[in-house]
Amino acid sequence: MLLSLTDQDPTSPAVQQQIARHYANIRGFWGEQACQSKDMAKAYKGLAQLYIDDPRFTVRNGKENPEYAAFLHKAMVYFADTQILS
């Protein structure tokens, strides 16, 4: 779903709604104990940076797609700054 929104502003309500779903999935994967940290915004931003820095996350279906990684990064950082309480 997020891939289909890359033509939109990463801060748009539609994108942020999907990022909220992504964040909820990440929290489930990380586990509640890890998510009790006061640094969840920092951790989520770190994951966003990983999406840009690690080439495994800039390839989609065998094709380079750094624009998608950059889009995710911007959307996730905005979400962390505006929605995750530190």
PyMOL Python script that loads the backbone (N, CA, C, O; Angstrom):
from pymol import cmd

cmd.read_pdbstr("""\
ATOM      1  N   MET A   1       0.820  -1.199   0.000  1.00  0.00           N
ATOM      2  CA  MET A   1       0.000   0.000   0.000  1.00  0.00           C
ATOM      3  C   MET A   1       0.862   1.259   0.000  1.00  0.00           C
ATOM      4  O   MET A   1       0.576   2.206  -0.733  1.00  0.00           O
ATOM      5  N   LEU A   2       1.909   1.277   0.813  1.00  0.00           N
ATOM      6  CA  LEU A   2       2.760   2.467   0.865  1.00  0.00           C
ATOM      7  C   LEU A   2       3.415   2.753  -0.477  1.00  0.00           C
ATOM      8  O   LEU A   2       3.565   3.912  -0.862  1.00  0.00           O
ATOM      9  N   LEU A   3       3.800   1.717  -1.180  1.00  0.00           N
ATOM     10  CA  LEU A   3       4.439   1.911  -2.480  1.00  0.00           C
ATOM     11  C   LEU A   3       3.524   2.670  -3.432  1.00  0.00           C
ATOM     12  O   LEU A   3       3.994   3.476  -4.235  1.00  0.00           O
ATOM     13  N   SER A   4       2.229   2.421  -3.348  1.00  0.00           N
ATOM     14  CA  SER A   4       1.280   3.106  -4.233  1.00  0.00           C
ATOM     15  C   SER A   4       1.092   4.577  -3.855  1.00  0.00           C
ATOM     16  O   SER A   4       0.475   5.328  -4.611  1.00  0.00           O
ATOM     17  N   LEU A   5       1.608   4.996  -2.710  1.00  0.00           N
ATOM     18  CA  LEU A   5       1.439   6.376  -2.249  1.00  0.00           C
ATOM     19  C   LEU A   5       2.689   7.238  -2.460  1.00  0.00           C
ATOM     20  O   LEU A   5       2.719   8.389  -2.026  1.00  0.00           O
ATOM     21  N   THR A   6       3.704   6.705  -3.110  1.00  0.00           N
ATOM     22  CA  THR A   6       4.969   7.441  -3.231  1.00  0.00           C
ATOM     23  C   THR A   6       4.857   8.722  -4.026  1.00  0.00           C
ATOM     24  O   THR A   6       5.764   9.553  -3.975  1.00  0.00           O
ATOM     25  N   ASP A   7       3.775   8.907  -4.758  1.00  0.00           N
ATOM     26  CA  ASP A   7       3.592  10.159  -5.488  1.00  0.00           C
ATOM     27  C   ASP A   7       2.992  11.253  -4.599  1.00  0.00           C
ATOM     28  O   ASP A   7       2.833  12.392  -5.040  1.00  0.00           O
ATOM     29  N   GLN A   8       2.661  10.916  -3.365  1.00  0.00           N
ATOM     30  CA  GLN A   8       2.075  11.876  -2.431  1.00  0.00           C
ATOM     31  C   GLN A   8       3.135  12.425  -1.480  1.00  0.00           C
ATOM     32  O   GLN A   8       4.225  11.870  -1.348  1.00  0.00           O
ATOM     33  N   ASP A   9       2.792  13.507  -0.835  1.00  0.00           N
ATOM     34  CA  ASP A   9       3.649  14.098   0.200  1.00  0.00           C
ATOM     35  C   ASP A   9       3.736  13.110   1.366  1.00  0.00           C
ATOM     36  O   ASP A   9       2.708  12.629   1.842  1.00  0.00           O
ATOM     37  N   PRO A  10       4.962  12.798   1.833  1.00  0.00           N
ATOM     38  CA  PRO A  10       5.104  11.855   2.955  1.00  0.00           C
ATOM     39  C   PRO A  10       4.372  12.286   4.224  1.00  0.00           C
ATOM     40  O   PRO A  10       4.110  11.460   5.098  1.00  0.00           O
ATOM     41  N   THR A  11       4.041  13.572   4.330  1.00  0.00           N
ATOM     42  CA  THR A  11       3.335  14.063   5.520  1.00  0.00           C
ATOM     43  C   THR A  11       1.818  14.090   5.332  1.00  0.00           C
ATOM     44  O   THR A  11       1.093  14.502   6.237  1.00  0.00           O
ATOM     45  N   SER A  12       1.339  13.663   4.186  1.00  0.00           N
ATOM     46  CA  SER A  12      -0.107  13.705   3.916  1.00  0.00           C
ATOM     47  C   SER A  12      -0.848  12.742   4.845  1.00  0.00           C
ATOM     48  O   SER A  12      -0.278  11.753   5.305  1.00  0.00           O
ATOM     49  N   PRO A  13      -2.112  13.036   5.115  1.00  0.00           N
ATOM     50  CA  PRO A  13      -2.889  12.149   5.988  1.00  0.00           C
ATOM     51  C   PRO A  13      -2.958  10.705   5.487  1.00  0.00           C
ATOM     52  O   PRO A  13      -2.885   9.778   6.293  1.00  0.00           O
ATOM     53  N   ALA A  14      -3.093  10.497   4.196  1.00  0.00           N
ATOM     54  CA  ALA A  14      -3.188   9.138   3.653  1.00  0.00           C
ATOM     55  C   ALA A  14      -1.898   8.362   3.906  1.00  0.00           C
ATOM     56  O   ALA A  14      -1.934   7.196   4.299  1.00  0.00           O
ATOM     57  N   VAL A  15      -0.768   9.010   3.681  1.00  0.00           N
ATOM     58  CA  VAL A  15       0.524   8.359   3.912  1.00  0.00           C
ATOM     59  C   VAL A  15       0.715   8.116   5.403  1.00  0.00           C
ATOM     60  O   VAL A  15       1.133   7.031   5.807  1.00  0.00           O
ATOM     61  N   GLN A  16       0.420   9.097   6.206  1.00  0.00           N
ATOM     62  CA  GLN A  16       0.614   8.954   7.649  1.00  0.00           C
ATOM     63  C   GLN A  16      -0.283   7.882   8.244  1.00  0.00           C
ATOM     64  O   GLN A  16       0.094   7.235   9.220  1.00  0.00           O
ATOM     65  N   GLN A  17      -1.449   7.687   7.677  1.00  0.00           N
ATOM     66  CA  GLN A  17      -2.325   6.606   8.145  1.00  0.00           C
ATOM     67  C   GLN A  17      -1.651   5.254   7.900  1.00  0.00           C
ATOM     68  O   GLN A  17      -1.705   4.368   8.753  1.00  0.00           O
ATOM     69  N   GLN A  18      -1.026   5.100   6.753  1.00  0.00           N
ATOM     70  CA  GLN A  18      -0.340   3.841   6.455  1.00  0.00           C
ATOM     71  C   GLN A  18       0.940   3.686   7.285  1.00  0.00           C
ATOM     72  O   GLN A  18       1.306   2.576   7.672  1.00  0.00           O
ATOM     73  N   ILE A  19       1.606   4.796   7.550  1.00  0.00           N
ATOM     74  CA  ILE A  19       2.798   4.747   8.402  1.00  0.00           C
ATOM     75  C   ILE A  19       2.393   4.351   9.823  1.00  0.00           C
ATOM     76  O   ILE A  19       3.134   3.631  10.494  1.00  0.00           O
ATOM     77  N   ALA A  20       1.250   4.800  10.282  1.00  0.00           N
ATOM     78  CA  ALA A  20       0.757   4.400  11.605  1.00  0.00           C
ATOM     79  C   ALA A  20       0.557   2.881  11.649  1.00  0.00           C
ATOM     80  O   ALA A  20       0.853   2.245  12.661  1.00  0.00           O
ATOM     81  N   ARG A  21       0.065   2.310  10.574  1.00  0.00           N
ATOM     82  CA  ARG A  21      -0.089   0.854  10.500  1.00  0.00           C
ATOM     83  C   ARG A  21       1.281   0.177  10.512  1.00  0.00           C
ATOM     84  O   ARG A  21       1.473  -0.841  11.178  1.00  0.00           O
ATOM     85  N   HIS A  22       2.224   0.748   9.776  1.00  0.00           N
ATOM     86  CA  HIS A  22       3.596   0.223   9.743  1.00  0.00           C
ATOM     87  C   HIS A  22       4.189   0.252  11.145  1.00  0.00           C
ATOM     88  O   HIS A  22       4.783  -0.728  11.597  1.00  0.00           O
ATOM     89  N   TYR A  23       4.027   1.375  11.826  1.00  0.00           N
ATOM     90  CA  TYR A  23       4.558   1.518  13.178  1.00  0.00           C
ATOM     91  C   TYR A  23       3.945   0.478  14.118  1.00  0.00           C
ATOM     92  O   TYR A  23       4.651  -0.119  14.931  1.00  0.00           O
ATOM     93  N   ALA A  24       2.651   0.264  14.008  1.00  0.00           N
ATOM     94  CA  ALA A  24       1.989  -0.744  14.846  1.00  0.00           C
ATOM     95  C   ALA A  24       2.557  -2.137  14.565  1.00  0.00           C
ATOM     96  O   ALA A  24       2.763  -2.923  15.489  1.00  0.00           O
ATOM     97  N   ASN A  25       2.807  -2.436  13.306  1.00  0.00           N
ATOM     98  CA  ASN A  25       3.405  -3.734  12.962  1.00  0.00           C
ATOM     99  C   ASN A  25       4.815  -3.853  13.524  1.00  0.00           C
ATOM    100  O   ASN A  25       5.192  -4.906  14.037  1.00  0.00           O
ATOM    101  N   ILE A  26       5.583  -2.795  13.432  1.00  0.00           N
ATOM    102  CA  ILE A  26       6.946  -2.801  13.967  1.00  0.00           C
ATOM    103  C   ILE A  26       6.920  -3.004  15.477  1.00  0.00           C
ATOM    104  O   ILE A  26       7.706  -3.783  16.016  1.00  0.00           O
ATOM    105  N   ARG A  27       6.027  -2.311  16.152  1.00  0.00           N
ATOM    106  CA  ARG A  27       5.897  -2.473  17.607  1.00  0.00           C
ATOM    107  C   ARG A  27       5.577  -3.921  17.954  1.00  0.00           C
ATOM    108  O   ARG A  27       6.115  -4.458  18.922  1.00  0.00           O
ATOM    109  N   GLY A  28       4.711  -4.553  17.178  1.00  0.00           N
ATOM    110  CA  GLY A  28       4.379  -5.953  17.410  1.00  0.00           C
ATOM    111  C   GLY A  28       5.582  -6.857  17.200  1.00  0.00           C
ATOM    112  O   GLY A  28       5.785  -7.821  17.939  1.00  0.00           O
ATOM    113  N   PHE A  29       6.375  -6.540  16.190  1.00  0.00           N
ATOM    114  CA  PHE A  29       7.569  -7.332  15.901  1.00  0.00           C
ATOM    115  C   PHE A  29       8.620  -7.141  16.990  1.00  0.00           C
ATOM    116  O   PHE A  29       9.242  -8.110  17.425  1.00  0.00           O
ATOM    117  N   TRP A  30       8.823  -5.898  17.433  1.00  0.00           N
ATOM    118  CA  TRP A  30       9.830  -5.617  18.455  1.00  0.00           C
ATOM    119  C   TRP A  30       9.429  -6.158  19.822  1.00  0.00           C
ATOM    120  O   TRP A  30      10.293  -6.477  20.638  1.00  0.00           O
ATOM    121  N   GLY A  31       8.140  -6.264  20.078  1.00  0.00           N
ATOM    122  CA  GLY A  31       7.668  -6.782  21.360  1.00  0.00           C
ATOM    123  C   GLY A  31       7.423  -5.671  22.363  1.00  0.00           C
ATOM    124  O   GLY A  31       8.053  -4.614  22.320  1.00  0.00           O
ATOM    125  N   GLU A  32       6.503  -5.935  23.254  1.00  0.00           N
ATOM    126  CA  GLU A  32       6.089  -4.917  24.225  1.00  0.00           C
ATOM    127  C   GLU A  32       7.208  -4.494  25.169  1.00  0.00           C
ATOM    128  O   GLU A  32       7.300  -3.321  25.529  1.00  0.00           O
ATOM    129  N   GLN A  33       8.053  -5.427  25.572  1.00  0.00           N
ATOM    130  CA  GLN A  33       9.129  -5.052  26.488  1.00  0.00           C
ATOM    131  C   GLN A  33      10.052  -4.031  25.844  1.00  0.00           C
ATOM    132  O   GLN A  33      10.419  -3.041  26.476  1.00  0.00           O
ATOM    133  N   ALA A  34      10.425  -4.257  24.615  1.00  0.00           N
ATOM    134  CA  ALA A  34      11.297  -3.310  23.901  1.00  0.00           C
ATOM    135  C   ALA A  34      10.593  -1.984  23.690  1.00  0.00           C
ATOM    136  O   ALA A  34      11.233  -0.933  23.667  1.00  0.00           O
ATOM    137  N   CYS A  35       9.290  -2.027  23.537  1.00  0.00           N
ATOM    138  CA  CYS A  35       8.530  -0.814  23.244  1.00  0.00           C
ATOM    139  C   CYS A  35       8.209   0.019  24.481  1.00  0.00           C
ATOM    140  O   CYS A  35       7.592   1.078  24.372  1.00  0.00           O
ATOM    141  N   GLN A  36       8.618  -0.446  25.638  1.00  0.00           N
ATOM    142  CA  GLN A  36       8.412   0.329  26.858  1.00  0.00           C
ATOM    143  C   GLN A  36       9.445   1.449  26.983  1.00  0.00           C
ATOM    144  O   GLN A  36       9.325   2.313  27.852  1.00  0.00           O
ATOM    145  N   SER A  37      10.439   1.435  26.133  1.00  0.00           N
ATOM    146  CA  SER A  37      11.494   2.441  26.155  1.00  0.00           C
ATOM    147  C   SER A  37      10.926   3.825  25.877  1.00  0.00           C
ATOM    148  O   SER A  37       9.972   3.974  25.114  1.00  0.00           O
ATOM    149  N   LYS A  38      11.511   4.820  26.493  1.00  0.00           N
ATOM    150  CA  LYS A  38      11.120   6.206  26.230  1.00  0.00           C
ATOM    151  C   LYS A  38      11.696   6.693  24.916  1.00  0.00           C
ATOM    152  O   LYS A  38      11.376   7.795  24.470  1.00  0.00           O
ATOM    153  N   ASP A  39      12.538   5.893  24.292  1.00  0.00           N
ATOM    154  CA  ASP A  39      13.217   6.306  23.067  1.00  0.00           C
ATOM    155  C   ASP A  39      12.609   5.667  21.821  1.00  0.00           C
ATOM    156  O   ASP A  39      13.330   5.414  20.856  1.00  0.00           O
ATOM    157  N   MET A  40      11.323   5.403  21.816  1.00  0.00           N
ATOM    158  CA  MET A  40      10.704   4.770  20.653  1.00  0.00           C
ATOM    159  C   MET A  40      10.786   5.655  19.414  1.00  0.00           C
ATOM    160  O   MET A  40      10.972   5.145  18.309  1.00  0.00           O
ATOM    161  N   ALA A  41      10.651   6.959  19.573  1.00  0.00           N
ATOM    162  CA  ALA A  41      10.763   7.845  18.411  1.00  0.00           C
ATOM    163  C   ALA A  41      12.167   7.732  17.820  1.00  0.00           C
ATOM    164  O   ALA A  41      12.328   7.662  16.601  1.00  0.00           O
ATOM    165  N   LYS A  42      13.165   7.715  18.672  1.00  0.00           N
ATOM    166  CA  LYS A  42      14.549   7.589  18.210  1.00  0.00           C
ATOM    167  C   LYS A  42      14.762   6.236  17.527  1.00  0.00           C
ATOM    168  O   LYS A  42      15.417   6.168  16.487  1.00  0.00           O
ATOM    169  N   ALA A  43      14.224   5.175  18.094  1.00  0.00           N
ATOM    170  CA  ALA A  43      14.372   3.836  17.519  1.00  0.00           C
ATOM    171  C   ALA A  43      13.694   3.759  16.150  1.00  0.00           C
ATOM    172  O   ALA A  43      14.248   3.180  15.215  1.00  0.00           O
ATOM    173  N   TYR A  44      12.507   4.335  16.030  1.00  0.00           N
ATOM    174  CA  TYR A  44      11.775   4.303  14.757  1.00  0.00           C
ATOM    175  C   TYR A  44      12.501   5.132  13.703  1.00  0.00           C
ATOM    176  O   TYR A  44      12.541   4.756  12.531  1.00  0.00           O
ATOM    177  N   LYS A  45      13.069   6.252  14.116  1.00  0.00           N
ATOM    178  CA  LYS A  45      13.876   7.050  13.187  1.00  0.00           C
ATOM    179  C   LYS A  45      15.122   6.282  12.763  1.00  0.00           C
ATOM    180  O   LYS A  45      15.561   6.393  11.618  1.00  0.00           O
ATOM    181  N   GLY A  46      15.688   5.511  13.674  1.00  0.00           N
ATOM    182  CA  GLY A  46      16.842   4.682  13.336  1.00  0.00           C
ATOM    183  C   GLY A  46      16.488   3.639  12.288  1.00  0.00           C
ATOM    184  O   GLY A  46      17.274   3.377  11.377  1.00  0.00           O
ATOM    185  N   LEU A  47      15.312   3.046  12.414  1.00  0.00           N
ATOM    186  CA  LEU A  47      14.850   2.103  11.406  1.00  0.00           C
ATOM    187  C   LEU A  47      14.664   2.811  10.070  1.00  0.00           C
ATOM    188  O   LEU A  47      15.019   2.270   9.023  1.00  0.00           O
ATOM    189  N   ALA A  48      14.115   4.009  10.103  1.00  0.00           N
ATOM    190  CA  ALA A  48      13.944   4.791   8.871  1.00  0.00           C
ATOM    191  C   ALA A  48      15.294   5.038   8.196  1.00  0.00           C
ATOM    192  O   ALA A  48      15.408   4.954   6.973  1.00  0.00           O
ATOM    193  N   GLN A  49      16.306   5.340   8.993  1.00  0.00           N
ATOM    194  CA  GLN A  49      17.642   5.568   8.436  1.00  0.00           C
ATOM    195  C   GLN A  49      18.213   4.272   7.859  1.00  0.00           C
ATOM    196  O   GLN A  49      18.898   4.296   6.836  1.00  0.00           O
ATOM    197  N   LEU A  50      17.936   3.158   8.504  1.00  0.00           N
ATOM    198  CA  LEU A  50      18.392   1.865   7.998  1.00  0.00           C
ATOM    199  C   LEU A  50      17.811   1.597   6.615  1.00  0.00           C
ATOM    200  O   LEU A  50      18.490   1.039   5.754  1.00  0.00           O
ATOM    201  N   TYR A  51      16.573   1.987   6.401  1.00  0.00           N
ATOM    202  CA  TYR A  51      15.945   1.783   5.101  1.00  0.00           C
ATOM    203  C   TYR A  51      16.711   2.502   3.988  1.00  0.00           C
ATOM    204  O   TYR A  51      16.707   2.054   2.841  1.00  0.00           O
ATOM    205  N   ILE A  52      17.357   3.596   4.317  1.00  0.00           N
ATOM    206  CA  ILE A  52      18.156   4.328   3.328  1.00  0.00           C
ATOM    207  C   ILE A  52      19.568   3.757   3.230  1.00  0.00           C
ATOM    208  O   ILE A  52      20.104   3.602   2.133  1.00  0.00           O
ATOM    209  N   ASP A  53      20.159   3.451   4.359  1.00  0.00           N
ATOM    210  CA  ASP A  53      21.575   3.065   4.409  1.00  0.00           C
ATOM    211  C   ASP A  53      21.867   1.644   3.943  1.00  0.00           C
ATOM    212  O   ASP A  53      22.935   1.388   3.387  1.00  0.00           O
ATOM    213  N   ASP A  54      20.946   0.725   4.157  1.00  0.00           N
ATOM    214  CA  ASP A  54      21.197  -0.675   3.846  1.00  0.00           C
ATOM    215  C   ASP A  54      20.624  -0.999   2.462  1.00  0.00           C
ATOM    216  O   ASP A  54      19.416  -0.885   2.251  1.00  0.00           O
ATOM    217  N   PRO A  55      21.472  -1.398   1.531  1.00  0.00           N
ATOM    218  CA  PRO A  55      20.997  -1.665   0.168  1.00  0.00           C
ATOM    219  C   PRO A  55      19.929  -2.751   0.085  1.00  0.00           C
ATOM    220  O   PRO A  55      19.187  -2.810  -0.896  1.00  0.00           O
ATOM    221  N   ARG A  56      19.839  -3.601   1.089  1.00  0.00           N
ATOM    222  CA  ARG A  56      18.784  -4.616   1.063  1.00  0.00           C
ATOM    223  C   ARG A  56      17.400  -3.996   1.112  1.00  0.00           C
ATOM    224  O   ARG A  56      16.426  -4.618   0.688  1.00  0.00           O
ATOM    225  N   PHE A  57      17.302  -2.774   1.624  1.00  0.00           N
ATOM    226  CA  PHE A  57      16.008  -2.108   1.734  1.00  0.00           C
ATOM    227  C   PHE A  57      15.741  -1.126   0.599  1.00  0.00           C
ATOM    228  O   PHE A  57      14.660  -0.541   0.534  1.00  0.00           O
ATOM    229  N   THR A  58      16.705  -0.938  -0.293  1.00  0.00           N
ATOM    230  CA  THR A  58      16.487  -0.029  -1.426  1.00  0.00           C
ATOM    231  C   THR A  58      16.194  -0.794  -2.702  1.00  0.00           C
ATOM    232  O   THR A  58      16.069  -0.194  -3.770  1.00  0.00           O
ATOM    233  N   VAL A  59      16.083  -2.122  -2.605  1.00  0.00           N
ATOM    234  CA  VAL A  59      15.767  -2.953  -3.761  1.00  0.00           C
ATOM    235  C   VAL A  59      14.371  -3.530  -3.565  1.00  0.00           C
ATOM    236  O   VAL A  59      14.053  -4.077  -2.510  1.00  0.00           O
ATOM    237  N   ARG A  60      13.554  -3.401  -4.584  1.00  0.00           N
ATOM    238  CA  ARG A  60      12.187  -3.942  -4.539  1.00  0.00           C
ATOM    239  C   ARG A  60      11.994  -4.812  -5.772  1.00  0.00           C
ATOM    240  O   ARG A  60      12.160  -4.339  -6.896  1.00  0.00           O
ATOM    241  N   ASN A  61      11.650  -6.065  -5.575  1.00  0.00           N
ATOM    242  CA  ASN A  61      11.470  -7.016  -6.672  1.00  0.00           C
ATOM    243  C   ASN A  61      12.694  -7.073  -7.576  1.00  0.00           C
ATOM    244  O   ASN A  61      12.570  -7.170  -8.797  1.00  0.00           O
ATOM    245  N   GLY A  62      13.882  -7.011  -6.969  1.00  0.00           N
ATOM    246  CA  GLY A  62      15.123  -7.122  -7.713  1.00  0.00           C
ATOM    247  C   GLY A  62      15.576  -5.854  -8.416  1.00  0.00           C
ATOM    248  O   GLY A  62      16.582  -5.868  -9.126  1.00  0.00           O
ATOM    249  N   LYS A  63      14.858  -4.769  -8.231  1.00  0.00           N
ATOM    250  CA  LYS A  63      15.202  -3.511  -8.894  1.00  0.00           C
ATOM    251  C   LYS A  63      15.522  -2.449  -7.852  1.00  0.00           C
ATOM    252  O   LYS A  63      14.861  -2.347  -6.819  1.00  0.00           O
ATOM    253  N   GLU A  64      16.550  -1.661  -8.147  1.00  0.00           N
ATOM    254  CA  GLU A  64      16.893  -0.541  -7.266  1.00  0.00           C
ATOM    255  C   GLU A  64      15.711   0.416  -7.175  1.00  0.00           C
ATOM    256  O   GLU A  64      15.091   0.745  -8.187  1.00  0.00           O
ATOM    257  N   ASN A  65      15.407   0.854  -5.978  1.00  0.00           N
ATOM    258  CA  ASN A  65      14.322   1.819  -5.775  1.00  0.00           C
ATOM    259  C   ASN A  65      14.655   2.713  -4.578  1.00  0.00           C
ATOM    260  O   ASN A  65      13.931   2.713  -3.583  1.00  0.00           O
ATOM    261  N   PRO A  66      15.752   3.477  -4.674  1.00  0.00           N
ATOM    262  CA  PRO A  66      16.123   4.336  -3.548  1.00  0.00           C
ATOM    263  C   PRO A  66      15.101   5.440  -3.276  1.00  0.00           C
ATOM    264  O   PRO A  66      15.043   5.972  -2.167  1.00  0.00           O
ATOM    265  N   GLU A  67      14.301   5.785  -4.279  1.00  0.00           N
ATOM    266  CA  GLU A  67      13.273   6.810  -4.068  1.00  0.00           C
ATOM    267  C   GLU A  67      12.234   6.338  -3.055  1.00  0.00           C
ATOM    268  O   GLU A  67      11.749   7.122  -2.239  1.00  0.00           O
ATOM    269  N   TYR A  68      11.896   5.053  -3.114  1.00  0.00           N
ATOM    270  CA  TYR A  68      10.935   4.506  -2.163  1.00  0.00           C
ATOM    271  C   TYR A  68      11.505   4.523  -0.750  1.00  0.00           C
ATOM    272  O   TYR A  68      10.807   4.865   0.204  1.00  0.00           O
ATOM    273  N   ALA A  69      12.773   4.154  -0.622  1.00  0.00           N
ATOM    274  CA  ALA A  69      13.425   4.186   0.691  1.00  0.00           C
ATOM    275  C   ALA A  69      13.444   5.617   1.238  1.00  0.00           C
ATOM    276  O   ALA A  69      13.190   5.830   2.423  1.00  0.00           O
ATOM    277  N   ALA A  70      13.743   6.588   0.385  1.00  0.00           N
ATOM    278  CA  ALA A  70      13.763   7.992   0.816  1.00  0.00           C
ATOM    279  C   ALA A  70      12.362   8.445   1.227  1.00  0.00           C
ATOM    280  O   ALA A  70      12.204   9.162   2.215  1.00  0.00           O
ATOM    281  N   PHE A  71      11.355   8.028   0.474  1.00  0.00           N
ATOM    282  CA  PHE A  71       9.965   8.350   0.800  1.00  0.00           C
ATOM    283  C   PHE A  71       9.595   7.784   2.170  1.00  0.00           C
ATOM    284  O   PHE A  71       9.040   8.489   3.012  1.00  0.00           O
ATOM    285  N   LEU A  72       9.910   6.493   2.385  1.00  0.00           N
ATOM    286  CA  LEU A  72       9.620   5.873   3.683  1.00  0.00           C
ATOM    287  C   LEU A  72      10.327   6.602   4.810  1.00  0.00           C
ATOM    288  O   LEU A  72       9.739   6.852   5.862  1.00  0.00           O
ATOM    289  N   HIS A  73      11.584   6.941   4.591  1.00  0.00           N
ATOM    290  CA  HIS A  73      12.369   7.647   5.604  1.00  0.00           C
ATOM    291  C   HIS A  73      11.678   8.950   6.006  1.00  0.00           C
ATOM    292  O   HIS A  73      11.480   9.215   7.192  1.00  0.00           O
ATOM    293  N   LYS A  74      11.319   9.749   5.025  1.00  0.00           N
ATOM    294  CA  LYS A  74      10.665  11.033   5.318  1.00  0.00           C
ATOM    295  C   LYS A  74       9.347  10.834   6.061  1.00  0.00           C
ATOM    296  O   LYS A  74       9.056  11.543   7.024  1.00  0.00           O
ATOM    297  N   ALA A  75       8.555   9.869   5.607  1.00  0.00           N
ATOM    298  CA  ALA A  75       7.257   9.629   6.233  1.00  0.00           C
ATOM    299  C   ALA A  75       7.410   9.117   7.661  1.00  0.00           C
ATOM    300  O   ALA A  75       6.660   9.518   8.551  1.00  0.00           O
ATOM    301  N   MET A  76       8.376   8.235   7.877  1.00  0.00           N
ATOM    302  CA  MET A  76       8.586   7.672   9.211  1.00  0.00           C
ATOM    303  C   MET A  76       9.143   8.701  10.186  1.00  0.00           C
ATOM    304  O   MET A  76       8.722   8.745  11.343  1.00  0.00           O
ATOM    305  N   VAL A  77      10.073   9.522   9.741  1.00  0.00           N
ATOM    306  CA  VAL A  77      10.634  10.555  10.612  1.00  0.00           C
ATOM    307  C   VAL A  77       9.553  11.562  10.992  1.00  0.00           C
ATOM    308  O   VAL A  77       9.467  11.978  12.147  1.00  0.00           O
ATOM    309  N   TYR A  78       8.736  11.951  10.031  1.00  0.00           N
ATOM    310  CA  TYR A  78       7.631  12.874  10.329  1.00  0.00           C
ATOM    311  C   TYR A  78       6.694  12.244  11.359  1.00  0.00           C
ATOM    312  O   TYR A  78       6.281  12.905  12.312  1.00  0.00           O
ATOM    313  N   PHE A  79       6.359  10.973  11.167  1.00  0.00           N
ATOM    314  CA  PHE A  79       5.479  10.280  12.111  1.00  0.00           C
ATOM    315  C   PHE A  79       6.099  10.253  13.501  1.00  0.00           C
ATOM    316  O   PHE A  79       5.434  10.547  14.494  1.00  0.00           O
ATOM    317  N   ALA A  80       7.372   9.899  13.561  1.00  0.00           N
ATOM    318  CA  ALA A  80       8.059   9.839  14.863  1.00  0.00           C
ATOM    319  C   ALA A  80       8.061  11.195  15.554  1.00  0.00           C
ATOM    320  O   ALA A  80       7.852  11.280  16.764  1.00  0.00           O
ATOM    321  N   ASP A  81       8.294  12.243  14.795  1.00  0.00           N
ATOM    322  CA  ASP A  81       8.358  13.590  15.372  1.00  0.00           C
ATOM    323  C   ASP A  81       6.999  14.114  15.815  1.00  0.00           C
ATOM    324  O   ASP A  81       6.917  14.938  16.726  1.00  0.00           O
ATOM    325  N   THR A  82       5.929  13.641  15.175  1.00  0.00           N
ATOM    326  CA  THR A  82       4.614  14.213  15.471  1.00  0.00           C
ATOM    327  C   THR A  82       3.665  13.290  16.237  1.00  0.00           C
ATOM    328  O   THR A  82       2.692  13.754  16.831  1.00  0.00           O
ATOM    329  N   GLN A  83       3.950  11.981  16.224  1.00  0.00           N
ATOM    330  CA  GLN A  83       2.980  11.046  16.808  1.00  0.00           C
ATOM    331  C   GLN A  83       3.514  10.181  17.953  1.00  0.00           C
ATOM    332  O   GLN A  83       2.735   9.694  18.772  1.00  0.00           O
ATOM    333  N   ILE A  84       4.815   9.989  18.017  1.00  0.00           N
ATOM    334  CA  ILE A  84       5.352   9.118  19.056  1.00  0.00           C
ATOM    335  C   ILE A  84       5.776   9.959  20.245  1.00  0.00           C
ATOM    336  O   ILE A  84       6.630  10.838  20.122  1.00  0.00           O
ATOM    337  N   LEU A  85       5.195   9.696  21.362  1.00  0.00           N
ATOM    338  CA  LEU A  85       5.519  10.446  22.569  1.00  0.00           C
ATOM    339  C   LEU A  85       6.829   9.945  23.143  1.00  0.00           C
ATOM    340  O   LEU A  85       7.008   8.746  23.357  1.00  0.00           O
ATOM    341  N   SER A  86       7.728  10.854  23.387  1.00  0.00           N
ATOM    342  CA  SER A  86       9.033  10.481  23.965  1.00  0.00           C
ATOM    343  C   SER A  86       9.064  10.797  25.436  1.00  0.00           C
ATOM    344  O   SER A  86      10.073  10.556  26.098  1.00  0.00           O
TER     345      SER A  86
END
""", "prot")
cmd.dss("prot")
cmd.show_as("cartoon", "prot")
cmd.util.cbc("prot")
cmd.orient("prot")
